Amino acid sequence: MQRKQICNDYKLIMETNLHKYLLSCGVKPSVQRIAVMKYLMEHRTHPTADEIYVALSPSMPTLSKTTVYNTLKLLAAHGAILLLDLDGRNARFDGDVSPHAHFLCRSCGRVFDMPLSVSAERLQVEREGFEIDEVQVYYKGYCKACNSGKN
C-alpha cells in the first residue's frame, strides 16, 4: 500500500491536526480514532491496547476495548501508526511512523526509540529490485537505569 507523504512525517503530524492526518492516510476520522491517535502522539511510551483503553475510557464512557483494538488495527493497516511485536506477548503501538528502531529493556519492560540508519543490506535489497515499505529493528537488553542497578 502506498502511503501519502504526510503519513511518513512525524513532525508534520504533530504540527497539523489529526483529522487531516488520518484523512491523508486513508482513514475516515471518528471521535474514537482521533482520541486513540492523539493518545499515541502525546504518550510516547509505546503503550498496549489495554493501556490505551484504560487511559481513554474514563473520559469516553461508551468506548469499548473492541473499539480500541479495531481502531489500532485499522490505523496500523493504513500506516498511520506502527504495530510493534517486541516480546511476542503484548502488541505495542507507536504514533511515530518515521524510520527508527526500538529497544526493549528486559528488566523494566520500557521501550525506547533508537536511531536507525540506512544499512548496506537495505541498499543491496533495493538494488536487487525489491521495494521495502516497512523496516522494524528491535534491540533487547537492559536500559541504563536497570543496568546500573545490576552492578
Chimera marker file (.cmm) of the C-alpha trace (Angstrom):
<marker_set name="trace">
<marker id="1" x="0.000" y="0.000" z="0.000" r="1" g="1" b="0" radius="0.5"/>
<marker id="2" x="1.395" y="3.378" z="-0.997" r="1" g="1" b="0" radius="0.5"/>
<marker id="3" x="1.163" y="5.988" z="1.767" r="1" g="1" b="0" radius="0.5"/>
<marker id="4" x="0.946" y="9.679" z="1.115" r="1" g="1" b="0" radius="0.5"/>
<marker id="5" x="3.998" y="11.669" z="2.192" r="1" g="1" b="0" radius="0.5"/>
<marker id="6" x="2.292" y="13.247" z="5.228" r="1" g="1" b="0" radius="0.5"/>
<marker id="7" x="1.952" y="9.774" z="6.805" r="1" g="1" b="0" radius="0.5"/>
<marker id="8" x="5.735" y="9.451" z="6.949" r="1" g="1" b="0" radius="0.5"/>
<marker id="9" x="6.494" y="12.804" z="8.565" r="1" g="1" b="0" radius="0.5"/>
<marker id="10" x="6.072" y="12.703" z="12.349" r="1" g="1" b="0" radius="0.5"/>
<marker id="11" x="6.841" y="16.411" z="12.786" r="1" g="1" b="0" radius="0.5"/>
<marker id="12" x="4.174" y="17.311" z="10.251" r="1" g="1" b="0" radius="0.5"/>
<marker id="13" x="1.675" y="15.092" z="12.072" r="1" g="1" b="0" radius="0.5"/>
<marker id="14" x="2.335" y="16.988" z="15.279" r="1" g="1" b="0" radius="0.5"/>
<marker id="15" x="2.025" y="20.352" z="13.523" r="1" g="1" b="0" radius="0.5"/>
<marker id="16" x="-1.168" y="19.615" z="11.610" r="1" g="1" b="0" radius="0.5"/>
<marker id="17" x="-4.442" y="18.405" z="13.026" r="1" g="1" b="0" radius="0.5"/>
<marker id="18" x="-5.117" y="14.721" z="13.453" r="1" g="1" b="0" radius="0.5"/>
<marker id="19" x="-8.276" y="14.883" z="11.350" r="1" g="1" b="0" radius="0.5"/>
<marker id="20" x="-6.229" y="15.856" z="8.279" r="1" g="1" b="0" radius="0.5"/>
<marker id="21" x="-3.539" y="13.339" z="9.147" r="1" g="1" b="0" radius="0.5"/>
<marker id="22" x="-5.995" y="10.443" z="9.300" r="1" g="1" b="0" radius="0.5"/>
<marker id="23" x="-7.558" y="11.501" z="6.001" r="1" g="1" b="0" radius="0.5"/>
<marker id="24" x="-4.105" y="11.640" z="4.404" r="1" g="1" b="0" radius="0.5"/>
<marker id="25" x="-3.548" y="8.037" z="5.500" r="1" g="1" b="0" radius="0.5"/>
<marker id="26" x="-6.887" y="6.935" z="4.051" r="1" g="1" b="0" radius="0.5"/>
<marker id="27" x="-8.632" y="6.604" z="7.416" r="1" g="1" b="0" radius="0.5"/>
<marker id="28" x="-12.069" y="8.120" z="7.941" r="1" g="1" b="0" radius="0.5"/>
<marker id="29" x="-11.755" y="10.190" z="11.143" r="1" g="1" b="0" radius="0.5"/>
<marker id="30" x="-14.081" y="9.483" z="14.057" r="1" g="1" b="0" radius="0.5"/>
<marker id="31" x="-14.074" y="10.683" z="17.644" r="1" g="1" b="0" radius="0.5"/>
<marker id="32" x="-12.611" y="7.364" z="18.819" r="1" g="1" b="0" radius="0.5"/>
<marker id="33" x="-9.950" y="7.196" z="16.093" r="1" g="1" b="0" radius="0.5"/>
<marker id="34" x="-8.827" y="10.758" z="16.773" r="1" g="1" b="0" radius="0.5"/>
<marker id="35" x="-8.722" y="10.072" z="20.532" r="1" g="1" b="0" radius="0.5"/>
<marker id="36" x="-6.571" y="6.960" z="20.076" r="1" g="1" b="0" radius="0.5"/>
<marker id="37" x="-4.266" y="8.745" z="17.647" r="1" g="1" b="0" radius="0.5"/>
<marker id="38" x="-3.961" y="11.762" z="19.950" r="1" g="1" b="0" radius="0.5"/>
<marker id="39" x="-3.098" y="9.491" z="22.877" r="1" g="1" b="0" radius="0.5"/>
<marker id="40" x="-0.332" y="7.813" z="20.871" r="1" g="1" b="0" radius="0.5"/>
<marker id="41" x="1.089" y="11.153" z="19.766" r="1" g="1" b="0" radius="0.5"/>
<marker id="42" x="1.093" y="12.558" z="23.305" r="1" g="1" b="0" radius="0.5"/>
<marker id="43" x="2.293" y="9.415" z="25.123" r="1" g="1" b="0" radius="0.5"/>
<marker id="44" x="5.496" y="8.195" z="23.577" r="1" g="1" b="0" radius="0.5"/>
<marker id="45" x="5.603" y="5.129" z="25.851" r="1" g="1" b="0" radius="0.5"/>
<marker id="46" x="4.689" y="2.556" z="23.179" r="1" g="1" b="0" radius="0.5"/>
<marker id="47" x="1.503" y="1.525" z="25.021" r="1" g="1" b="0" radius="0.5"/>
<marker id="48" x="-0.526" y="-1.641" z="24.648" r="1" g="1" b="0" radius="0.5"/>
<marker id="49" x="-4.172" y="-1.581" z="23.551" r="1" g="1" b="0" radius="0.5"/>
<marker id="50" x="-5.236" y="-2.222" z="27.151" r="1" g="1" b="0" radius="0.5"/>
<marker id="51" x="-3.187" y="0.732" z="28.413" r="1" g="1" b="0" radius="0.5"/>
<marker id="52" x="-4.813" y="2.981" z="25.832" r="1" g="1" b="0" radius="0.5"/>
<marker id="53" x="-8.277" y="1.718" z="26.750" r="1" g="1" b="0" radius="0.5"/>
<marker id="54" x="-7.684" y="2.285" z="30.481" r="1" g="1" b="0" radius="0.5"/>
<marker id="55" x="-6.412" y="5.804" z="29.822" r="1" g="1" b="0" radius="0.5"/>
<marker id="56" x="-9.242" y="6.849" z="27.487" r="1" g="1" b="0" radius="0.5"/>
<marker id="57" x="-12.282" y="5.096" z="28.958" r="1" g="1" b="0" radius="0.5"/>
<marker id="58" x="-12.861" y="7.486" z="31.896" r="1" g="1" b="0" radius="0.5"/>
<marker id="59" x="-13.378" y="10.392" z="29.501" r="1" g="1" b="0" radius="0.5"/>
<marker id="60" x="-15.188" y="8.238" z="26.902" r="1" g="1" b="0" radius="0.5"/>
<marker id="61" x="-17.637" y="6.003" z="28.809" r="1" g="1" b="0" radius="0.5"/>
<marker id="62" x="-19.027" y="4.434" z="25.626" r="1" g="1" b="0" radius="0.5"/>
<marker id="63" x="-15.567" y="3.369" z="24.426" r="1" g="1" b="0" radius="0.5"/>
<marker id="64" x="-15.078" y="-0.391" z="24.373" r="1" g="1" b="0" radius="0.5"/>
<marker id="65" x="-11.916" y="-2.475" z="24.296" r="1" g="1" b="0" radius="0.5"/>
<marker id="66" x="-13.069" y="-3.870" z="20.967" r="1" g="1" b="0" radius="0.5"/>
<marker id="67" x="-13.243" y="-0.357" z="19.519" r="1" g="1" b="0" radius="0.5"/>
<marker id="68" x="-9.711" y="0.380" z="20.724" r="1" g="1" b="0" radius="0.5"/>
<marker id="69" x="-8.360" y="-2.891" z="19.264" r="1" g="1" b="0" radius="0.5"/>
<marker id="70" x="-10.158" y="-2.364" z="15.954" r="1" g="1" b="0" radius="0.5"/>
<marker id="71" x="-9.013" y="1.256" z="15.761" r="1" g="1" b="0" radius="0.5"/>
<marker id="72" x="-5.385" y="0.311" z="16.389" r="1" g="1" b="0" radius="0.5"/>
<marker id="73" x="-5.591" y="-2.469" z="13.793" r="1" g="1" b="0" radius="0.5"/>
<marker id="74" x="-7.048" y="-0.052" z="11.228" r="1" g="1" b="0" radius="0.5"/>
<marker id="75" x="-4.510" y="2.696" z="11.950" r="1" g="1" b="0" radius="0.5"/>
<marker id="76" x="-1.628" y="0.224" z="11.648" r="1" g="1" b="0" radius="0.5"/>
<marker id="77" x="-3.001" y="-1.252" z="8.413" r="1" g="1" b="0" radius="0.5"/>
<marker id="78" x="-3.103" y="2.233" z="6.876" r="1" g="1" b="0" radius="0.5"/>
<marker id="79" x="0.385" y="3.150" z="8.067" r="1" g="1" b="0" radius="0.5"/>
<marker id="80" x="-0.803" y="5.849" z="10.452" r="1" g="1" b="0" radius="0.5"/>
<marker id="81" x="0.876" y="4.087" z="13.407" r="1" g="1" b="0" radius="0.5"/>
<marker id="82" x="3.354" y="1.263" z="13.959" r="1" g="1" b="0" radius="0.5"/>
<marker id="83" x="2.393" y="-2.095" z="15.435" r="1" g="1" b="0" radius="0.5"/>
<marker id="84" x="5.305" y="-3.432" z="17.488" r="1" g="1" b="0" radius="0.5"/>
<marker id="85" x="5.675" y="-7.095" z="18.428" r="1" g="1" b="0" radius="0.5"/>
<marker id="86" x="8.664" y="-6.763" z="20.714" r="1" g="1" b="0" radius="0.5"/>
<marker id="87" x="8.160" y="-9.606" z="23.140" r="1" g="1" b="0" radius="0.5"/>
<marker id="88" x="5.682" y="-11.944" z="21.460" r="1" g="1" b="0" radius="0.5"/>
<marker id="89" x="3.135" y="-11.368" z="24.231" r="1" g="1" b="0" radius="0.5"/>
<marker id="90" x="1.709" y="-7.874" z="24.002" r="1" g="1" b="0" radius="0.5"/>
<marker id="91" x="1.465" y="-5.817" z="20.858" r="1" g="1" b="0" radius="0.5"/>
<marker id="92" x="2.558" y="-2.244" z="21.451" r="1" g="1" b="0" radius="0.5"/>
<marker id="93" x="1.840" y="0.794" z="19.336" r="1" g="1" b="0" radius="0.5"/>
<marker id="94" x="3.851" y="3.799" z="18.228" r="1" g="1" b="0" radius="0.5"/>
<marker id="95" x="2.461" y="7.016" z="16.783" r="1" g="1" b="0" radius="0.5"/>
<marker id="96" x="5.864" y="7.895" z="15.335" r="1" g="1" b="0" radius="0.5"/>
<marker id="97" x="5.997" y="6.289" z="11.890" r="1" g="1" b="0" radius="0.5"/>
<marker id="98" x="9.335" y="7.831" z="10.937" r="1" g="1" b="0" radius="0.5"/>
<marker id="99" x="12.182" y="5.343" z="10.447" r="1" g="1" b="0" radius="0.5"/>
<marker id="100" x="13.633" y="4.384" z="13.825" r="1" g="1" b="0" radius="0.5"/>
<marker id="101" x="14.488" y="1.296" z="15.869" r="1" g="1" b="0" radius="0.5"/>
<marker id="102" x="13.216" y="0.212" z="19.291" r="1" g="1" b="0" radius="0.5"/>
<marker id="103" x="14.992" y="-1.034" z="22.409" r="1" g="1" b="0" radius="0.5"/>
<marker id="104" x="13.121" y="-3.241" z="24.915" r="1" g="1" b="0" radius="0.5"/>
<marker id="105" x="14.545" y="-3.411" z="28.430" r="1" g="1" b="0" radius="0.5"/>
<marker id="106" x="14.307" y="-7.000" z="29.671" r="1" g="1" b="0" radius="0.5"/>
<marker id="107" x="14.165" y="-5.810" z="33.271" r="1" g="1" b="0" radius="0.5"/>
<marker id="108" x="11.710" y="-2.892" z="33.478" r="1" g="1" b="0" radius="0.5"/>
<marker id="109" x="9.875" y="-3.561" z="30.199" r="1" g="1" b="0" radius="0.5"/>
<marker id="110" x="10.178" y="0.017" z="28.940" r="1" g="1" b="0" radius="0.5"/>
<marker id="111" x="10.548" y="0.601" z="25.216" r="1" g="1" b="0" radius="0.5"/>
<marker id="112" x="12.857" y="3.309" z="23.919" r="1" g="1" b="0" radius="0.5"/>
<marker id="113" x="13.157" y="4.854" z="20.464" r="1" g="1" b="0" radius="0.5"/>
<marker id="114" x="16.589" y="4.438" z="18.881" r="1" g="1" b="0" radius="0.5"/>
<marker id="115" x="18.126" y="5.988" z="15.773" r="1" g="1" b="0" radius="0.5"/>
<marker id="116" x="18.128" y="3.877" z="12.624" r="1" g="1" b="0" radius="0.5"/>
<marker id="117" x="20.489" y="4.447" z="9.731" r="1" g="1" b="0" radius="0.5"/>
<marker id="118" x="20.139" y="3.125" z="6.208" r="1" g="1" b="0" radius="0.5"/>
<marker id="119" x="22.059" y="-0.135" z="6.166" r="1" g="1" b="0" radius="0.5"/>
<marker id="120" x="24.173" y="-1.595" z="3.389" r="1" g="1" b="0" radius="0.5"/>
<marker id="121" x="21.848" y="-4.614" z="3.411" r="1" g="1" b="0" radius="0.5"/>
<marker id="122" x="18.819" y="-2.418" z="2.727" r="1" g="1" b="0" radius="0.5"/>
<marker id="123" x="20.579" y="-0.640" z="-0.116" r="1" g="1" b="0" radius="0.5"/>
<marker id="124" x="21.505" y="-4.018" z="-1.636" r="1" g="1" b="0" radius="0.5"/>
<marker id="125" x="17.925" y="-5.292" z="-1.339" r="1" g="1" b="0" radius="0.5"/>
<marker id="126" x="16.657" y="-2.182" z="-3.119" r="1" g="1" b="0" radius="0.5"/>
<marker id="127" x="19.336" y="-2.537" z="-5.835" r="1" g="1" b="0" radius="0.5"/>
<marker id="128" x="18.028" y="-6.063" z="-6.442" r="1" g="1" b="0" radius="0.5"/>
<marker id="129" x="14.653" y="-4.542" z="-7.352" r="1" g="1" b="0" radius="0.5"/>
<marker id="130" x="12.727" y="-5.142" z="-4.138" r="1" g="1" b="0" radius="0.5"/>
<marker id="131" x="10.631" y="-2.311" z="-2.735" r="1" g="1" b="0" radius="0.5"/>
<marker id="132" x="10.814" y="-2.020" z="1.045" r="1" g="1" b="0" radius="0.5"/>
<marker id="133" x="7.759" y="-0.419" z="2.643" r="1" g="1" b="0" radius="0.5"/>
<marker id="134" x="8.484" y="-1.297" z="6.255" r="1" g="1" b="0" radius="0.5"/>
<marker id="135" x="11.533" y="-1.995" z="8.382" r="1" g="1" b="0" radius="0.5"/>
<marker id="136" x="11.377" y="-2.881" z="12.051" r="1" g="1" b="0" radius="0.5"/>
<marker id="137" x="14.526" y="-3.248" z="14.109" r="1" g="1" b="0" radius="0.5"/>
<marker id="138" x="14.328" y="-4.332" z="17.737" r="1" g="1" b="0" radius="0.5"/>
<marker id="139" x="17.123" y="-4.345" z="20.264" r="1" g="1" b="0" radius="0.5"/>
<marker id="140" x="16.722" y="-6.133" z="23.588" r="1" g="1" b="0" radius="0.5"/>
<marker id="141" x="18.814" y="-5.869" z="26.703" r="1" g="1" b="0" radius="0.5"/>
<marker id="142" x="18.975" y="-3.671" z="29.782" r="1" g="1" b="0" radius="0.5"/>
<marker id="143" x="18.390" y="0.071" z="29.850" r="1" g="1" b="0" radius="0.5"/>
<marker id="144" x="20.866" y="2.401" z="31.534" r="1" g="1" b="0" radius="0.5"/>
<marker id="145" x="18.833" y="2.596" z="34.770" r="1" g="1" b="0" radius="0.5"/>
<marker id="146" x="18.394" y="-1.180" z="35.090" r="1" g="1" b="0" radius="0.5"/>
<marker id="147" x="21.955" y="-1.922" z="34.013" r="1" g="1" b="0" radius="0.5"/>
<marker id="148" x="23.417" y="0.382" z="36.664" r="1" g="1" b="0" radius="0.5"/>
<marker id="149" x="21.220" y="-1.321" z="39.281" r="1" g="1" b="0" radius="0.5"/>
<marker id="150" x="22.768" y="-4.708" z="38.432" r="1" g="1" b="0" radius="0.5"/>
<marker id="151" x="26.280" y="-3.592" z="39.404" r="1" g="1" b="0" radius="0.5"/>
<link id1="1" id2="2" r="1" g="1" b="0" radius="0.2"/>
<link id1="2" id2="3" r="1" g="1" b="0" radius="0.2"/>
<link id1="3" id2="4" r="1" g="1" b="0" radius="0.2"/>
<link id1="4" id2="5" r="1" g="1" b="0" radius="0.2"/>
<link id1="5" id2="6" r="1" g="1" b="0" radius="0.2"/>
<link id1="6" id2="7" r="1" g="1" b="0" radius="0.2"/>
<link id1="7" id2="8" r="1" g="1" b="0" radius="0.2"/>
<link id1="8" id2="9" r="1" g="1" b="0" radius="0.2"/>
<link id1="9" id2="10" r="1" g="1" b="0" radius="0.2"/>
<link id1="10" id2="11" r="1" g="1" b="0" radius="0.2"/>
<link id1="11" id2="12" r="1" g="1" b="0" radius="0.2"/>
<link id1="12" id2="13" r="1" g="1" b="0" radius="0.2"/>
<link id1="13" id2="14" r="1" g="1" b="0" radius="0.2"/>
<link id1="14" id2="15" r="1" g="1" b="0" radius="0.2"/>
<link id1="15" id2="16" r="1" g="1" b="0" radius="0.2"/>
<link id1="16" id2="17" r="1" g="1" b="0" radius="0.2"/>
<link id1="17" id2="18" r="1" g="1" b="0" radius="0.2"/>
<link id1="18" id2="19" r="1" g="1" b="0" radius="0.2"/>
<link id1="19" id2="20" r="1" g="1" b="0" radius="0.2"/>
<link id1="20" id2="21" r="1" g="1" b="0" radius="0.2"/>
<link id1="21" id2="22" r="1" g="1" b="0" radius="0.2"/>
<link id1="22" id2="23" r="1" g="1" b="0" radius="0.2"/>
<link id1="23" id2="24" r="1" g="1" b="0" radius="0.2"/>
<link id1="24" id2="25" r="1" g="1" b="0" radius="0.2"/>
<link id1="25" id2="26" r="1" g="1" b="0" radius="0.2"/>
<link id1="26" id2="27" r="1" g="1" b="0" radius="0.2"/>
<link id1="27" id2="28" r="1" g="1" b="0" radius="0.2"/>
<link id1="28" id2="29" r="1" g="1" b="0" radius="0.2"/>
<link id1="29" id2="30" r="1" g="1" b="0" radius="0.2"/>
<link id1="30" id2="31" r="1" g="1" b="0" radius="0.2"/>
<link id1="31" id2="32" r="1" g="1" b="0" radius="0.2"/>
<link id1="32" id2="33" r="1" g="1" b="0" radius="0.2"/>
<link id1="33" id2="34" r="1" g="1" b="0" radius="0.2"/>
<link id1="34" id2="35" r="1" g="1" b="0" radius="0.2"/>
<link id1="35" id2="36" r="1" g="1" b="0" radius="0.2"/>
<link id1="36" id2="37" r="1" g="1" b="0" radius="0.2"/>
<link id1="37" id2="38" r="1" g="1" b="0" radius="0.2"/>
<link id1="38" id2="39" r="1" g="1" b="0" radius="0.2"/>
<link id1="39" id2="40" r="1" g="1" b="0" radius="0.2"/>
<link id1="40" id2="41" r="1" g="1" b="0" radius="0.2"/>
<link id1="41" id2="42" r="1" g="1" b="0" radius="0.2"/>
<link id1="42" id2="43" r="1" g="1" b="0" radius="0.2"/>
<link id1="43" id2="44" r="1" g="1" b="0" radius="0.2"/>
<link id1="44" id2="45" r="1" g="1" b="0" radius="0.2"/>
<link id1="45" id2="46" r="1" g="1" b="0" radius="0.2"/>
<link id1="46" id2="47" r="1" g="1" b="0" radius="0.2"/>
<link id1="47" id2="48" r="1" g="1" b="0" radius="0.2"/>
<link id1="48" id2="49" r="1" g="1" b="0" radius="0.2"/>
<link id1="49" id2="50" r="1" g="1" b="0" radius="0.2"/>
<link id1="50" id2="51" r="1" g="1" b="0" radius="0.2"/>
<link id1="51" id2="52" r="1" g="1" b="0" radius="0.2"/>
<link id1="52" id2="53" r="1" g="1" b="0" radius="0.2"/>
<link id1="53" id2="54" r="1" g="1" b="0" radius="0.2"/>
<link id1="54" id2="55" r="1" g="1" b="0" radius="0.2"/>
<link id1="55" id2="56" r="1" g="1" b="0" radius="0.2"/>
<link id1="56" id2="57" r="1" g="1" b="0" radius="0.2"/>
<link id1="57" id2="58" r="1" g="1" b="0" radius="0.2"/>
<link id1="58" id2="59" r="1" g="1" b="0" radius="0.2"/>
<link id1="59" id2="60" r="1" g="1" b="0" radius="0.2"/>
<link id1="60" id2="61" r="1" g="1" b="0" radius="0.2"/>
<link id1="61" id2="62" r="1" g="1" b="0" radius="0.2"/>
<link id1="62" id2="63" r="1" g="1" b="0" radius="0.2"/>
<link id1="63" id2="64" r="1" g="1" b="0" radius="0.2"/>
<link id1="64" id2="65" r="1" g="1" b="0" radius="0.2"/>
<link id1="65" id2="66" r="1" g="1" b="0" radius="0.2"/>
<link id1="66" id2="67" r="1" g="1" b="0" radius="0.2"/>
<link id1="67" id2="68" r="1" g="1" b="0" radius="0.2"/>
<link id1="68" id2="69" r="1" g="1" b="0" radius="0.2"/>
<link id1="69" id2="70" r="1" g="1" b="0" radius="0.2"/>
<link id1="70" id2="71" r="1" g="1" b="0" radius="0.2"/>
<link id1="71" id2="72" r="1" g="1" b="0" radius="0.2"/>
<link id1="72" id2="73" r="1" g="1" b="0" radius="0.2"/>
<link id1="73" id2="74" r="1" g="1" b="0" radius="0.2"/>
<link id1="74" id2="75" r="1" g="1" b="0" radius="0.2"/>
<link id1="75" id2="76" r="1" g="1" b="0" radius="0.2"/>
<link id1="76" id2="77" r="1" g="1" b="0" radius="0.2"/>
<link id1="77" id2="78" r="1" g="1" b="0" radius="0.2"/>
<link id1="78" id2="79" r="1" g="1" b="0" radius="0.2"/>
<link id1="79" id2="80" r="1" g="1" b="0" radius="0.2"/>
<link id1="80" id2="81" r="1" g="1" b="0" radius="0.2"/>
<link id1="81" id2="82" r="1" g="1" b="0" radius="0.2"/>
<link id1="82" id2="83" r="1" g="1" b="0" radius="0.2"/>
<link id1="83" id2="84" r="1" g="1" b="0" radius="0.2"/>
<link id1="84" id2="85" r="1" g="1" b="0" radius="0.2"/>
<link id1="85" id2="86" r="1" g="1" b="0" radius="0.2"/>
<link id1="86" id2="87" r="1" g="1" b="0" radius="0.2"/>
<link id1="87" id2="88" r="1" g="1" b="0" radius="0.2"/>
<link id1="88" id2="89" r="1" g="1" b="0" radius="0.2"/>
<link id1="89" id2="90" r="1" g="1" b="0" radius="0.2"/>
<link id1="90" id2="91" r="1" g="1" b="0" radius="0.2"/>
<link id1="91" id2="92" r="1" g="1" b="0" radius="0.2"/>
<link id1="92" id2="93" r="1" g="1" b="0" radius="0.2"/>
<link id1="93" id2="94" r="1" g="1" b="0" radius="0.2"/>
<link id1="94" id2="95" r="1" g="1" b="0" radius="0.2"/>
<link id1="95" id2="96" r="1" g="1" b="0" radius="0.2"/>
<link id1="96" id2="97" r="1" g="1" b="0" radius="0.2"/>
<link id1="97" id2="98" r="1" g="1" b="0" radius="0.2"/>
<link id1="98" id2="99" r="1" g="1" b="0" radius="0.2"/>
<link id1="99" id2="100" r="1" g="1" b="0" radius="0.2"/>
<link id1="100" id2="101" r="1" g="1" b="0" radius="0.2"/>
<link id1="101" id2="102" r="1" g="1" b="0" radius="0.2"/>
<link id1="102" id2="103" r="1" g="1" b="0" radius="0.2"/>
<link id1="103" id2="104" r="1" g="1" b="0" radius="0.2"/>
<link id1="104" id2="105" r="1" g="1" b="0" radius="0.2"/>
<link id1="105" id2="106" r="1" g="1" b="0" radius="0.2"/>
<link id1="106" id2="107" r="1" g="1" b="0" radius="0.2"/>
<link id1="107" id2="108" r="1" g="1" b="0" radius="0.2"/>
<link id1="108" id2="109" r="1" g="1" b="0" radius="0.2"/>
<link id1="109" id2="110" r="1" g="1" b="0" radius="0.2"/>
<link id1="110" id2="111" r="1" g="1" b="0" radius="0.2"/>
<link id1="111" id2="112" r="1" g="1" b="0" radius="0.2"/>
<link id1="112" id2="113" r="1" g="1" b="0" radius="0.2"/>
<link id1="113" id2="114" r="1" g="1" b="0" radius="0.2"/>
<link id1="114" id2="115" r="1" g="1" b="0" radius="0.2"/>
<link id1="115" id2="116" r="1" g="1" b="0" radius="0.2"/>
<link id1="116" id2="117" r="1" g="1" b="0" radius="0.2"/>
<link id1="117" id2="118" r="1" g="1" b="0" radius="0.2"/>
<link id1="118" id2="119" r="1" g="1" b="0" radius="0.2"/>
<link id1="119" id2="120" r="1" g="1" b="0" radius="0.2"/>
<link id1="120" id2="121" r="1" g="1" b="0" radius="0.2"/>
<link id1="121" id2="122" r="1" g="1" b="0" radius="0.2"/>
<link id1="122" id2="123" r="1" g="1" b="0" radius="0.2"/>
<link id1="123" id2="124" r="1" g="1" b="0" radius="0.2"/>
<link id1="124" id2="125" r="1" g="1" b="0" radius="0.2"/>
<link id1="125" id2="126" r="1" g="1" b="0" radius="0.2"/>
<link id1="126" id2="127" r="1" g="1" b="0" radius="0.2"/>
<link id1="127" id2="128" r="1" g="1" b="0" radius="0.2"/>
<link id1="128" id2="129" r="1" g="1" b="0" radius="0.2"/>
<link id1="129" id2="130" r="1" g="1" b="0" radius="0.2"/>
<link id1="130" id2="131" r="1" g="1" b="0" radius="0.2"/>
<link id1="131" id2="132" r="1" g="1" b="0" radius="0.2"/>
<link id1="132" id2="133" r="1" g="1" b="0" radius="0.2"/>
<link id1="133" id2="134" r="1" g="1" b="0" radius="0.2"/>
<link id1="134" id2="135" r="1" g="1" b="0" radius="0.2"/>
<link id1="135" id2="136" r="1" g="1" b="0" radius="0.2"/>
<link id1="136" id2="137" r="1" g="1" b="0" radius="0.2"/>
<link id1="137" id2="138" r="1" g="1" b="0" radius="0.2"/>
<link id1="138" id2="139" r="1" g="1" b="0" radius="0.2"/>
<link id1="139" id2="140" r="1" g="1" b="0" radius="0.2"/>
<link id1="140" id2="141" r="1" g="1" b="0" radius="0.2"/>
<link id1="141" id2="142" r="1" g="1" b="0" radius="0.2"/>
<link id1="142" id2="143" r="1" g="1" b="0" radius="0.2"/>
<link id1="143" id2="144" r="1" g="1" b="0" radius="0.2"/>
<link id1="144" id2="145" r="1" g="1" b="0" radius="0.2"/>
<link id1="145" id2="146" r="1" g="1" b="0" radius="0.2"/>
<link id1="146" id2="147" r="1" g="1" b="0" radius="0.2"/>
<link id1="147" id2="148" r="1" g="1" b="0" radius="0.2"/>
<link id1="148" id2="149" r="1" g="1" b="0" radius="0.2"/>
<link id1="149" id2="150" r="1" g="1" b="0" radius="0.2"/>
<link id1="150" id2="151" r="1" g="1" b="0" radius="0.2"/>
</marker_set>
